[in-house]
């Protein structure tokens, strides 16, 4: 265990940890996921967020308990290495880094959509803004400004305030008929289909496990803070799914899925609402890109130092930034943000993070006997949703599914051979 972790003198206090964990989840997820979920689950979209949230909460518990047990940063990679499963740790880290790149692309896509919508821009402006966001934030990371904790906390508070205000306003206009306005009513089982597609909306809490050693009194605080942040985000997502849909109507949310919350805010408060949600979305997605790029690059550096990635990923510039990871991840995410479809990015990334959640919950059951029923709940529900998600991708986005499966096969079978050859050269 590091000195800062063991002595409780890390720089992140409880408010910072809670805000950064919640902000990591809400940073871009709900802005792009709502329309996808309403299309799949209809009036049961709120239940979809709740079901996926149960898996996320159990996973947050498992991540936090295992981090406390390990006493160091590193997340799922560290947990598997402690079990002497280096090969599996390397495979999972490759998948996880791929998932982060997809997530960064999704956030850049959302940034372009929301900002361009406010100016009435077309496809070229949306793509240009997405590329500009990726370029600018990649540059900030290369300059060593990838982690701006105080700025991120301010953005998180403003973002959550805007979403809660929109949800509460919509709920006060209670109109259940809006949940099916213009679309066909769905059976309650459709909530499972919606839940399967949105794990990318909950993945951000993992980023805090990479900073465990920076948390004050982490041994006693980390579990309740991480679980509490996940529970809070679940409640906000459920409220927004109901409130925003009641304001805009289900068919509008589906048709304008790229900017559904901005449309709902305009219905609530007119042009001022559109401006408010556009600002919130712009800052939230920018902060999410910045922090995810920073954390994924540092994870790649950690993995590379353990010889599970080429040594190139461990190289740093004068600011101590792993520049090869930053540039590589930023470039790939930028390309995906202007070439991939919204639904494909959401569901492909969700599959990667669901696989990670299941793995960590399983490790928690094996290593930590107490409260076994919490990770077991996540595994049981997660497996069911995973089967549904694979089925959906196979029918609706076979190319995306093929890319994820190919990445997994390369990580498991090709990675050891490739790394061996690189070490010999």
C-alpha positions as CSV (number, residue, x, y, z in Angstrom):
1,X,0.0,0.0,0.0
2,X,1.3,3.5,-0.8
3,X,2.2,5.9,2.0
4,X,-0.6,8.3,1.0
5,X,-3.2,5.6,1.0
6,X,-2.0,4.0,4.3
7,X,-1.7,7.3,6.1
8,X,-4.9,8.8,4.8
9,X,-3.2,11.9,3.4
10,X,-4.3,11.7,-0.2
11,X,-5.4,14.9,-1.9
12,X,-9.0,13.8,-2.7
13,X,-11.5,14.4,0.1
14,X,-15.0,12.8,0.3
15,X,-16.7,15.6,-1.7
16,X,-14.2,15.3,-4.5
17,X,-14.4,11.5,-4.7
18,X,-18.2,11.6,-4.7
19,X,-18.4,14.3,-7.3
20,X,-15.7,12.8,-9.6
21,X,-17.3,9.4,-9.5
22,X,-20.8,10.8,-10.2
23,X,-19.4,13.1,-12.9
24,X,-17.5,10.2,-14.6
25,X,-20.8,8.4,-15.0
26,X,-23.0,11.3,-16.0
27,X,-20.3,13.1,-18.0
28,X,-21.8,12.1,-21.3
29,X,-23.9,9.0,-20.8
30,X,-27.4,10.3,-20.3
31,X,-27.0,13.0,-23.0
32,X,-26.7,10.4,-25.7
33,X,-28.3,7.3,-24.2
34,X,-31.9,8.4,-23.5
35,X,-33.1,8.3,-27.1
36,X,-31.5,4.9,-27.6
37,X,-33.2,3.5,-24.6
38,X,-36.6,5.0,-25.3
39,X,-36.5,3.5,-28.8
40,X,-35.8,0.1,-27.3
41,X,-37.9,0.1,-24.2
42,X,-40.6,2.7,-24.8
43,X,-42.4,3.7,-21.6
44,X,-40.2,1.4,-19.6
45,X,-37.0,3.4,-20.3
46,X,-36.8,4.4,-16.7
47,X,-36.9,0.8,-15.6
48,X,-34.0,0.1,-18.1
49,X,-31.9,2.6,-16.3
50,X,-32.8,1.1,-13.0
51,X,-31.9,-2.5,-14.0
52,X,-28.6,-1.5,-15.6
53,X,-28.0,0.6,-12.5
54,X,-28.4,-2.4,-10.2
55,X,-25.5,-4.1,-12.1
56,X,-23.5,-0.8,-11.8
57,X,-24.1,-0.4,-8.1
58,X,-23.0,-4.0,-7.4
59,X,-20.0,-3.5,-9.6
60,X,-19.1,-0.2,-7.8
61,X,-19.3,-2.1,-4.5
62,X,-17.0,-4.9,-5.8
63,X,-14.5,-2.4,-7.3
64,X,-14.3,-0.4,-4.1
65,X,-14.0,-3.5,-1.8
66,X,-11.3,-5.0,-4.0
67,X,-9.4,-1.6,-4.1
68,X,-9.5,-1.4,-0.3
69,X,-8.3,-5.0,-0.1
70,X,-5.4,-4.4,-2.6
71,X,-4.6,-1.0,-1.0
72,X,-3.4,0.5,-4.3
73,X,-4.6,1.9,-7.6
74,X,-5.1,-0.1,-10.7
75,X,-8.6,-1.3,-10.9
76,X,-9.5,-4.6,-12.6
77,X,-5.9,-5.0,-14.0
78,X,-4.5,-4.9,-10.5
79,X,-7.1,-7.3,-9.1
80,X,-6.3,-10.0,-11.6
81,X,-2.6,-9.5,-11.2
82,X,-2.9,-10.1,-7.5
83,X,-4.5,-13.4,-8.3
84,X,-1.5,-14.3,-10.5
85,X,-3.7,-14.2,-13.6
86,X,-1.4,-11.9,-15.5
87,X,-2.5,-13.2,-18.9
88,X,-6.1,-12.6,-18.1
89,X,-5.2,-9.2,-16.7
90,X,-3.5,-8.2,-19.9
91,X,-6.4,-9.4,-22.0
92,X,-8.9,-7.5,-19.9
93,X,-6.8,-4.4,-20.0
94,X,-6.7,-4.4,-23.8
95,X,-10.5,-4.8,-23.9
96,X,-11.0,-2.1,-21.3
97,X,-8.7,0.4,-23.1
98,X,-10.8,-0.3,-26.3
99,X,-13.9,0.4,-24.3
100,X,-12.5,3.7,-23.1
101,X,-11.6,4.7,-26.7
102,X,-15.2,4.0,-27.8
103,X,-16.5,6.0,-24.8
104,X,-14.3,9.0,-25.6
105,X,-15.6,8.8,-29.2
106,X,-19.1,8.8,-27.9
107,X,-18.5,11.9,-25.7
108,X,-16.9,13.7,-28.7
109,X,-19.9,12.8,-30.8
110,X,-22.3,14.1,-28.2
111,X,-20.3,17.4,-27.9
112,X,-20.6,17.9,-31.6
113,X,-24.3,17.1,-31.7
114,X,-25.4,19.4,-28.8
115,X,-23.3,22.4,-29.7
116,X,-24.1,22.3,-33.4
117,X,-27.8,21.9,-32.6
118,X,-27.8,25.1,-30.7
119,X,-26.4,27.0,-33.7
120,X,-28.6,25.1,-36.2
121,X,-25.6,23.5,-37.8
122,X,-25.5,20.6,-40.2
123,X,-23.5,17.4,-40.3
124,X,-20.2,19.1,-41.2
125,X,-20.4,21.4,-38.2
126,X,-21.2,18.5,-35.9
127,X,-18.2,16.5,-37.2
128,X,-15.9,19.5,-37.1
129,X,-16.8,20.3,-33.5
130,X,-16.3,16.6,-32.5
131,X,-12.8,16.7,-34.1
132,X,-12.0,20.1,-32.6
133,X,-13.0,18.8,-29.1
134,X,-10.8,15.8,-29.5
135,X,-7.9,17.8,-30.9
136,X,-8.1,20.5,-28.2
137,X,-8.4,18.0,-25.2
138,X,-5.7,15.8,-26.6
139,X,-3.5,18.9,-26.7
140,X,-4.4,19.8,-23.0
141,X,-3.4,16.2,-21.9
142,X,-0.1,16.4,-23.8
143,X,0.6,19.7,-21.9
144,X,0.0,17.9,-18.6
145,X,-3.4,19.4,-18.0
146,X,-5.4,16.2,-18.2
147,X,-6.4,16.2,-14.5
148,X,-8.0,19.4,-13.3
149,X,-9.9,18.2,-10.3
150,X,-11.3,21.5,-9.1
151,X,-12.6,22.5,-12.5
152,X,-14.1,19.0,-13.0
153,X,-15.9,19.3,-9.7
154,X,-17.5,22.6,-10.6
155,X,-18.6,21.2,-14.0
156,X,-20.0,18.1,-12.2
157,X,-22.1,20.2,-9.8
158,X,-23.4,22.4,-12.6
159,X,-24.2,19.4,-14.8
160,X,-26.0,17.5,-12.1
161,X,-27.9,20.6,-11.1
162,X,-29.1,21.2,-14.6
163,X,-30.2,17.5,-15.0
164,X,-32.0,17.4,-11.7
165,X,-33.8,20.7,-12.5
166,X,-34.9,19.3,-15.9
167,X,-36.1,16.0,-14.3
168,X,-38.0,17.7,-11.5
169,X,-39.7,20.2,-13.8
170,X,-40.7,17.3,-16.1
171,X,-42.1,15.2,-13.2
172,X,-44.1,18.2,-12.0
173,X,-45.8,18.2,-15.4
174,X,-46.8,14.6,-14.8
175,X,-48.2,13.2,-18.1
176,X,-47.7,9.4,-18.4
177,X,-49.3,9.5,-21.9
178,X,-46.2,11.3,-23.1
179,X,-44.1,8.1,-22.4
180,X,-45.8,6.5,-25.4
181,X,-46.7,9.6,-27.4
182,X,-46.1,8.8,-31.1
183,X,-44.6,5.3,-30.5
184,X,-46.0,1.9,-29.9
185,X,-46.3,0.8,-26.3
186,X,-43.8,-1.8,-25.2
187,X,-44.2,-4.8,-22.9
188,X,-42.3,-4.5,-19.6
189,X,-39.8,-7.1,-20.9
190,X,-38.6,-4.5,-23.3
191,X,-36.9,-2.8,-20.3
192,X,-34.3,-5.6,-20.4
193,X,-33.5,-4.7,-24.0
194,X,-33.1,-1.1,-23.1
195,X,-31.0,-1.9,-20.0
196,X,-28.6,-4.1,-22.1
197,X,-27.6,-1.1,-24.2
198,X,-26.6,1.5,-21.6
199,X,-23.7,0.2,-19.5
200,X,-21.6,2.9,-21.1
201,X,-23.7,5.4,-19.1
202,X,-22.5,3.9,-15.8
203,X,-18.8,3.1,-16.5
204,X,-17.2,6.3,-15.1
205,X,-16.9,5.2,-11.5
206,X,-14.1,2.9,-12.5
207,X,-11.8,5.9,-13.1
208,X,-11.6,6.5,-9.4
209,X,-10.1,3.1,-8.8
210,X,-7.1,4.3,-10.8
211,X,-6.6,7.1,-8.2
212,X,-7.2,5.1,-5.0
213,X,-3.9,6.1,-3.6
214,X,-4.9,9.8,-3.9
215,X,-8.0,9.4,-1.7
216,X,-7.9,10.5,1.9
217,X,-8.9,7.8,4.4
218,X,-9.7,5.6,1.5
219,X,-9.8,2.4,3.6
220,X,-13.0,3.6,5.4
221,X,-14.5,6.0,2.9
222,X,-14.0,4.5,-0.6
223,X,-16.8,1.9,-0.4
224,X,-19.6,4.1,0.8
225,X,-18.5,7.0,-1.5
226,X,-18.3,4.9,-4.6
227,X,-21.5,3.0,-4.0
228,X,-23.3,6.2,-2.9
229,X,-22.3,8.0,-6.1
230,X,-23.6,5.1,-8.2
231,X,-26.9,5.0,-6.3
232,X,-27.3,8.8,-6.8
233,X,-26.6,8.5,-10.5
234,X,-29.2,5.7,-10.9
235,X,-31.8,7.9,-9.2
236,X,-31.0,10.9,-11.5
237,X,-31.1,8.7,-14.6
238,X,-34.5,7.3,-13.7
239,X,-35.9,10.8,-12.9
240,X,-34.5,12.3,-16.2
241,X,-35.8,9.4,-18.2
242,X,-39.3,10.1,-16.9
243,X,-39.2,13.9,-16.7
244,X,-37.5,14.6,-20.0
245,X,-39.7,12.2,-21.9
246,X,-42.8,13.7,-20.4
247,X,-41.7,17.2,-21.6
248,X,-40.7,16.3,-25.1
249,X,-42.8,13.2,-25.9
250,X,-41.5,9.7,-26.7
251,X,-41.5,10.1,-30.5
252,X,-39.5,13.3,-30.3
253,X,-37.0,11.8,-27.9
254,X,-36.5,8.9,-30.4
255,X,-36.4,11.1,-33.5
256,X,-34.0,13.7,-31.9
257,X,-32.1,11.1,-29.9
258,X,-28.7,12.8,-30.5
259,X,-29.9,16.0,-28.7
260,X,-33.0,14.7,-26.7
261,X,-32.3,16.6,-23.5
262,X,-31.8,19.9,-25.3
263,X,-35.1,19.4,-27.0
264,X,-36.8,18.6,-23.6
265,X,-35.2,21.7,-22.0
266,X,-36.5,23.9,-24.8
267,X,-40.0,22.5,-24.2
268,X,-39.6,23.3,-20.5
269,X,-38.0,26.8,-20.6
270,X,-37.9,27.9,-24.2
271,X,-34.7,29.2,-25.8
272,X,-33.1,29.7,-22.4
273,X,-33.5,26.0,-21.7
274,X,-31.8,25.1,-24.9
275,X,-28.9,27.3,-24.0
276,X,-28.7,25.9,-20.5
277,X,-28.6,22.3,-21.6
278,X,-26.3,23.0,-24.4
279,X,-23.8,24.6,-22.0
280,X,-24.2,21.7,-19.5
281,X,-23.7,19.1,-22.3
282,X,-20.7,20.9,-23.8
283,X,-18.9,21.2,-20.5
284,X,-19.9,17.8,-19.2
285,X,-18.8,16.0,-22.4
286,X,-15.6,18.0,-22.5
287,X,-14.7,17.1,-18.9
288,X,-15.6,13.5,-19.6
289,X,-13.3,13.3,-22.6
290,X,-10.5,15.0,-20.7
291,X,-10.6,12.8,-17.6
292,X,-11.2,9.5,-19.5
293,X,-8.3,10.2,-21.9
294,X,-6.1,11.0,-18.9
295,X,-7.1,7.9,-17.0
296,X,-7.0,5.5,-19.9
297,X,-3.5,6.8,-20.9
298,X,-2.2,6.3,-17.4
299,X,-3.8,2.8,-17.3
300,X,-2.0,2.0,-20.5
301,X,1.3,3.2,-18.9
302,X,0.7,1.0,-15.9
303,X,-0.1,-2.0,-18.1
304,X,2.9,-1.3,-20.3
305,X,5.2,-1.2,-17.3
306,X,4.0,-4.7,-16.5
307,X,4.9,-5.8,-20.0
308,X,1.3,-6.4,-21.1
309,X,1.5,-3.6,-23.7
310,X,4.4,-2.5,-25.9
311,X,6.9,-0.2,-24.1
312,X,5.9,2.7,-26.4
313,X,2.8,3.2,-24.2
314,X,4.9,3.8,-21.1
315,X,7.0,6.6,-22.6
316,X,6.3,10.1,-21.3
317,X,7.1,13.6,-22.4
318,X,8.6,16.5,-20.3
319,X,5.3,16.9,-18.4
320,X,5.3,13.3,-17.4
321,X,2.4,12.5,-19.8
322,X,2.3,9.2,-21.6
323,X,2.3,10.9,-25.0
324,X,2.0,7.9,-27.2
325,X,-1.2,6.7,-25.5
326,X,-2.7,10.2,-25.5
327,X,-2.1,10.7,-29.2
328,X,-3.1,7.2,-30.2
329,X,-6.3,7.1,-28.2
330,X,-7.2,10.6,-29.2
331,X,-6.7,9.9,-32.9
332,X,-8.7,6.7,-32.9
333,X,-11.5,8.2,-30.8
334,X,-11.6,11.3,-33.1
335,X,-12.0,9.1,-36.2
336,X,-14.7,7.0,-34.5
337,X,-16.6,10.1,-33.4
338,X,-17.3,11.1,-37.0
339,X,-17.7,7.7,-38.6
340,X,-19.6,5.5,-36.1
341,X,-23.3,5.7,-35.4
342,X,-24.7,6.7,-32.0
343,X,-26.4,3.4,-31.3
344,X,-23.4,1.3,-32.4
345,X,-21.0,3.3,-30.2
346,X,-23.3,3.1,-27.2
347,X,-23.9,-0.7,-27.5
348,X,-20.4,-1.7,-28.4
349,X,-18.9,0.2,-25.5
350,X,-21.6,-1.2,-23.2
351,X,-20.6,-4.8,-24.1
352,X,-17.0,-4.1,-23.1
353,X,-17.9,-2.5,-19.8
354,X,-20.5,-5.2,-19.0
355,X,-17.8,-7.9,-19.5
356,X,-15.5,-5.9,-17.1
357,X,-18.3,-5.5,-14.5
358,X,-19.0,-9.3,-14.6
359,X,-15.3,-10.1,-14.2
360,X,-14.8,-7.8,-11.2
361,X,-18.0,-9.1,-9.5
362,X,-16.7,-12.6,-9.9
363,X,-13.3,-11.7,-8.4
364,X,-15.1,-10.1,-5.5
365,X,-17.0,-13.3,-4.7
366,X,-13.8,-15.4,-4.9
367,X,-11.6,-13.1,-2.8
368,X,-14.0,-11.5,-0.3
369,X,-16.6,-13.7,1.3
370,X,-18.7,-11.1,3.1
371,X,-21.7,-9.6,1.3
372,X,-21.3,-12.1,-1.5
373,X,-24.9,-11.6,-2.5
374,X,-24.2,-8.1,-3.8
375,X,-21.7,-9.1,-6.5
376,X,-23.8,-12.3,-7.2
377,X,-26.8,-10.1,-8.0
378,X,-24.7,-8.1,-10.4
379,X,-23.5,-11.3,-12.1
380,X,-26.9,-12.9,-12.4
381,X,-28.6,-9.8,-13.9
382,X,-25.5,-8.8,-15.9
383,X,-25.3,-12.2,-17.6
384,X,-29.0,-12.0,-18.6
385,X,-28.5,-8.5,-20.1
386,X,-25.2,-9.6,-21.7
387,X,-27.0,-12.3,-23.7
388,X,-29.6,-9.8,-24.8
389,X,-27.0,-7.2,-25.8
390,X,-25.0,-9.8,-27.9
391,X,-28.2,-10.8,-29.6
392,X,-29.1,-7.2,-30.4
393,X,-25.7,-6.4,-31.8
394,X,-25.7,-9.6,-33.9
395,X,-29.0,-8.5,-35.5
396,X,-28.6,-4.7,-35.6
397,X,-24.8,-4.0,-35.6
398,X,-22.9,-7.2,-36.6
399,X,-19.8,-5.1,-37.6
400,X,-19.6,-3.6,-34.2
401,X,-20.0,-6.9,-32.5
402,X,-17.4,-8.4,-34.8
403,X,-14.9,-5.6,-33.9
404,X,-15.4,-6.2,-30.1
405,X,-15.1,-10.0,-30.5
406,X,-12.0,-9.6,-32.7
407,X,-10.4,-7.3,-30.1
408,X,-11.1,-9.9,-27.5
409,X,-9.6,-12.7,-29.6
410,X,-6.5,-10.6,-30.5
411,X,-6.1,-9.6,-26.8
412,X,-6.2,-13.2,-25.6
413,X,-4.5,-15.2,-28.4
414,X,-2.3,-12.7,-30.4
415,X,-1.2,-10.4,-27.5
416,X,1.2,-12.9,-25.9
417,X,2.9,-13.7,-29.2
418,X,3.1,-10.1,-30.2
419,X,4.6,-8.9,-26.9
420,X,7.1,-11.7,-26.9
421,X,8.3,-10.7,-30.4
422,X,8.5,-7.1,-29.4
423,X,10.6,-7.9,-26.3
424,X,13.0,-10.0,-28.5
425,X,13.4,-7.3,-31.1
